[in-house]
Amino acid sequence: MWHTSRLVAFDLETTGVDTEVDRIVTAAVIGLGGGGQTDSHEWLADPGVDIPAEATAVHHITTEHAKAHGEPAADIVDQVAEALATRVGMGDPLVGHNVPYDLTLLDRECRRYNVQPLLDRLGETPLRVLDTRVLDQHVLPYRKRPSETQGARQLITLAQVYELPWVESEAHGCSYDALMSARILYRIGTLAHMAPSQWPERIRFHKRPRLHELEGLAADELHTRQIRWAAEQAAGLQEWFRKTDPAAVVDGSWPIKPRGDA
């Protein structure tokens, strides 16, 4: 089943949140599950630009540290894209949280340094993605944010909802976040294949859960459905934003956002 197969977990820590201009600082690509051993790779790049204090506050990597210990950004981008292409080429679905951010930023970095983008490396091999943000929002659509400062779909919130331990001192490290996404995915898949009477109380508590819509699907079909779900989720968010900003636009492209000049 899709949640018990061999997977490749992926996460980036970066200089900011703009996929068109920001840069990779650290990256993790982890092969895991499917009865095999965990195969973990992590990279530290010198992004070639200053790391803003706001980004350092999240992942704790300073410009000075990246310059002293990181490898050239072009080399890291090439290695990360190749590591993903190798594992996806072996048939492993890619798992992450809010995957369009990471995959889009990786794509733009590849183009920035004139190295082959991931989709070009894959050729005719399909990229199958399992995005815990999209899946969680679909199966538990009515969950509210737990506080004014913590969003309903943040990785920490999903860890809490699916009853996984969260270590704040390790969070926002790319390997930690990639592994947490895989663990959340496994919990979602396990619940999808359980009778509702067996769900933990905090899952049964949620209004109109749709976990069983994931039951028995192949990874290809689940990927296709997420394209539609991501678009629907973005449209709903855009409608909400337009209550106060009539010009608000939320891009529902998934799993990689198209280039503006494409």
C-alpha positions as CSV (number, residue, x, y, z in Angstrom):
1,M,0.0,0.0,0.0
2,W,1.1,3.6,-0.6
3,H,2.0,4.3,3.0
4,T,4.0,1.0,3.6
5,S,5.9,1.1,0.3
6,R,9.5,2.3,-0.1
7,L,9.5,6.1,0.0
8,V,11.9,9.0,-0.4
9,A,11.4,11.8,2.1
10,F,12.5,15.3,1.1
11,D,12.9,18.6,2.8
12,L,14.8,21.9,2.3
13,E,15.8,24.7,4.7
14,T,16.3,27.9,2.8
15,T,17.1,31.6,2.9
16,G,13.4,32.6,2.8
17,V,9.9,31.7,1.5
18,D,10.0,33.0,-2.0
19,T,10.5,30.1,-4.4
20,E,11.6,32.4,-7.2
21,V,14.5,34.1,-5.5
22,D,15.4,32.3,-2.3
23,R,18.2,29.7,-2.0
24,I,18.9,26.3,-0.5
25,V,20.8,26.2,2.8
26,T,20.3,22.6,3.7
27,A,18.6,19.6,2.1
28,A,17.7,16.1,3.1
29,V,16.9,13.1,0.9
30,I,16.0,10.0,2.9
31,G,15.0,6.6,1.5
32,L,13.0,4.7,4.0
33,G,10.2,2.2,4.6
34,G,9.2,-0.8,2.5
35,G,11.0,-3.1,4.8
36,G,14.4,-1.7,3.8
37,Q,17.1,0.1,5.7
38,T,16.9,3.9,6.1
39,D,19.3,5.6,3.7
40,S,19.8,9.2,4.7
41,H,21.7,12.1,3.0
42,E,21.9,15.7,4.1
43,W,23.7,18.6,2.5
44,L,24.9,22.1,3.7
45,A,25.3,24.7,1.0
46,D,26.9,28.1,0.9
47,P,23.9,29.8,-0.8
48,G,26.0,32.6,-2.2
49,V,23.9,35.2,-0.5
50,D,23.4,36.4,3.1
51,I,21.0,34.3,5.2
52,P,18.5,36.7,6.7
53,A,18.2,36.7,10.5
54,E,14.6,35.6,10.1
55,A,15.6,32.4,8.3
56,T,18.5,31.8,10.8
57,A,16.0,32.0,13.6
58,V,14.1,29.1,12.1
59,H,16.9,26.7,11.1
60,H,19.8,28.2,13.2
61,I,22.3,28.3,10.3
62,T,24.1,31.6,9.9
63,T,25.7,33.1,6.9
64,E,29.1,32.7,8.5
65,H,28.5,29.0,9.2
66,A,27.3,28.3,5.7
67,K,30.3,30.0,4.2
68,A,32.8,28.2,6.4
69,H,31.3,24.7,6.2
70,G,29.0,24.6,3.2
71,E,29.8,23.3,-0.3
72,P,29.2,25.5,-3.4
73,A,25.5,25.9,-4.1
74,A,25.7,24.7,-7.7
75,D,27.3,21.4,-6.5
76,I,24.7,20.9,-3.8
77,V,21.8,21.6,-6.1
78,D,23.1,19.1,-8.6
79,Q,23.6,16.4,-6.0
80,V,20.2,16.9,-4.4
81,A,18.4,16.7,-7.8
82,E,20.4,13.6,-8.7
83,A,19.7,11.9,-5.4
84,L,15.9,12.5,-5.9
85,A,16.0,11.4,-9.5
86,T,17.8,8.2,-8.5
87,R,15.2,7.2,-5.9
88,V,12.2,8.3,-7.9
89,G,13.6,6.4,-10.8
90,M,13.5,3.3,-8.7
91,G,9.8,3.8,-8.2
92,D,9.8,5.4,-4.8
93,P,7.0,8.0,-4.2
94,L,8.3,11.3,-2.8
95,V,6.9,12.4,0.5
96,G,7.1,15.8,2.2
97,H,5.1,18.5,3.7
98,N,3.9,21.4,1.5
99,V,5.9,19.8,-1.3
100,P,5.3,22.5,-4.0
101,Y,7.5,24.9,-2.0
102,D,10.5,22.5,-1.8
103,L,10.2,21.1,-5.4
104,T,9.6,24.5,-6.9
105,L,12.6,26.1,-5.1
106,L,14.8,23.1,-6.1
107,D,13.6,23.6,-9.8
108,R,14.5,27.3,-9.7
109,E,17.9,26.6,-8.2
110,C,18.7,24.1,-10.9
111,R,17.8,26.7,-13.5
112,R,19.8,29.4,-11.7
113,Y,23.0,27.3,-11.9
114,N,22.3,25.7,-15.3
115,V,22.1,22.2,-13.9
116,Q,19.5,19.6,-15.1
117,P,16.2,20.0,-13.3
118,L,14.6,17.1,-11.6
119,L,11.8,16.6,-14.1
120,D,14.3,16.6,-17.0
121,R,16.4,14.0,-15.3
122,L,13.3,11.8,-14.8
123,G,12.3,11.9,-18.5
124,E,9.4,9.5,-19.0
125,T,9.6,8.3,-15.4
126,P,6.6,9.6,-13.4
127,L,7.1,11.7,-10.4
128,R,4.6,10.5,-7.7
129,V,4.2,12.7,-4.7
130,L,2.6,12.2,-1.3
131,D,2.1,15.6,0.3
132,T,1.1,15.5,4.0
133,R,-0.3,19.0,3.9
134,V,-2.7,18.3,1.0
135,L,-3.7,14.9,2.4
136,D,-4.3,16.1,5.9
137,Q,-6.4,19.0,4.7
138,H,-8.5,16.6,2.6
139,V,-9.1,14.0,5.2
140,L,-9.7,16.4,8.2
141,P,-11.0,19.4,6.4
142,Y,-12.7,21.2,9.3
143,R,-9.9,21.2,11.8
144,K,-9.2,24.7,13.2
145,R,-5.9,26.2,14.1
146,P,-4.9,25.3,17.7
147,S,-3.9,28.8,18.6
148,E,-3.4,32.3,17.2
149,T,0.2,31.6,16.5
150,Q,0.0,28.0,15.3
151,G,-1.6,27.1,12.0
152,A,-4.0,24.2,11.4
153,R,-1.7,22.7,8.7
154,Q,1.8,23.3,10.1
155,L,4.0,20.3,10.5
156,I,4.0,20.6,14.3
157,T,0.2,20.6,14.3
158,L,0.0,17.5,12.2
159,A,2.5,15.8,14.6
160,Q,0.2,16.6,17.5
161,V,-3.0,15.6,15.7
162,Y,-1.5,12.2,14.7
163,E,0.0,11.7,18.1
164,L,3.7,11.8,17.2
165,P,6.4,13.2,19.5
166,W,7.7,16.6,18.6
167,V,11.2,17.7,19.6
168,E,11.3,21.4,19.2
169,S,15.1,21.6,19.5
170,E,15.4,19.4,16.4
171,A,12.5,20.8,14.4
172,H,13.2,22.8,11.3
173,G,16.3,20.7,10.6
174,C,15.7,19.3,7.1
175,S,16.3,15.6,8.1
176,Y,14.0,15.9,11.1
177,D,11.2,17.5,9.1
178,A,11.6,15.0,6.2
179,L,11.3,12.1,8.6
180,M,8.4,13.7,10.5
181,S,6.5,14.0,7.1
182,A,7.1,10.3,6.4
183,R,5.8,9.4,9.9
184,I,2.7,11.5,9.5
185,L,2.1,9.9,6.2
186,Y,2.3,6.5,7.7
187,R,-0.2,7.5,10.4
188,I,-2.6,8.9,7.9
189,G,-2.3,5.7,5.8
190,T,-2.8,3.5,8.8
191,L,-5.9,5.3,9.9
192,A,-7.3,5.2,6.3
193,H,-7.2,1.4,6.4
194,M,-8.7,1.1,9.9
195,A,-12.4,0.9,11.0
196,P,-13.5,4.3,12.4
197,S,-14.4,2.6,15.6
198,Q,-10.7,1.9,16.1
199,W,-9.5,5.4,15.5
200,P,-8.0,7.3,18.5
201,E,-10.5,9.6,20.2
202,R,-8.9,12.8,18.9
203,I,-9.4,11.6,15.3
204,R,-13.0,10.5,15.9
205,F,-13.6,13.9,17.4
206,H,-13.1,15.7,14.1
207,K,-16.1,16.7,12.0
208,R,-16.8,14.6,8.9
209,P,-13.4,12.9,8.5
210,R,-12.7,11.5,5.0
211,L,-9.8,9.2,5.7
212,H,-11.4,6.2,4.0
213,E,-11.2,8.0,0.7
214,L,-7.5,7.1,0.7
215,E,-8.1,3.4,1.3
216,G,-6.8,1.0,-1.2
217,L,-5.5,3.6,-3.7
218,A,-2.4,3.1,-5.7
219,A,0.3,5.8,-5.4
220,D,-0.4,6.9,-9.0
221,E,-4.1,7.4,-8.3
222,L,-3.4,9.2,-5.0
223,H,-1.0,11.5,-6.8
224,T,-3.6,12.4,-9.4
225,R,-6.2,13.1,-6.8
226,Q,-3.9,15.4,-4.9
227,I,-3.6,17.6,-8.0
228,R,-7.4,18.2,-7.8
229,W,-7.5,18.5,-4.0
230,A,-4.6,21.0,-4.0
231,A,-6.4,23.1,-6.6
232,E,-9.7,23.0,-4.6
233,Q,-7.9,23.9,-1.4
234,A,-6.2,26.8,-3.0
235,A,-9.5,28.0,-4.5
236,G,-11.2,27.8,-1.0
237,L,-8.4,29.8,0.6
238,Q,-8.5,32.4,-2.2
239,E,-12.2,32.9,-1.7
240,W,-11.6,33.4,2.0
241,F,-8.8,36.0,1.3
242,R,-11.0,37.9,-1.1
243,K,-13.4,38.7,1.6
244,T,-10.9,41.4,2.7
245,D,-8.7,41.6,-0.5
246,P,-10.7,41.3,-3.8
247,A,-7.4,40.9,-5.7
248,A,-6.0,38.0,-3.7
249,V,-4.7,35.1,-5.7
250,V,-3.7,31.7,-4.3
251,D,-1.8,29.4,-6.7
252,G,-3.1,25.8,-6.6
253,S,-0.4,24.4,-8.8
254,W,0.9,21.0,-7.5
255,P,3.4,19.5,-7.0
256,I,5.7,22.0,-8.9
257,K,4.6,25.6,-9.7
258,P,5.1,26.7,-13.3
259,R,7.7,29.3,-14.1
260,G,6.3,32.8,-14.9
261,D,8.4,32.8,-18.1
262,A,7.5,29.3,-19.2
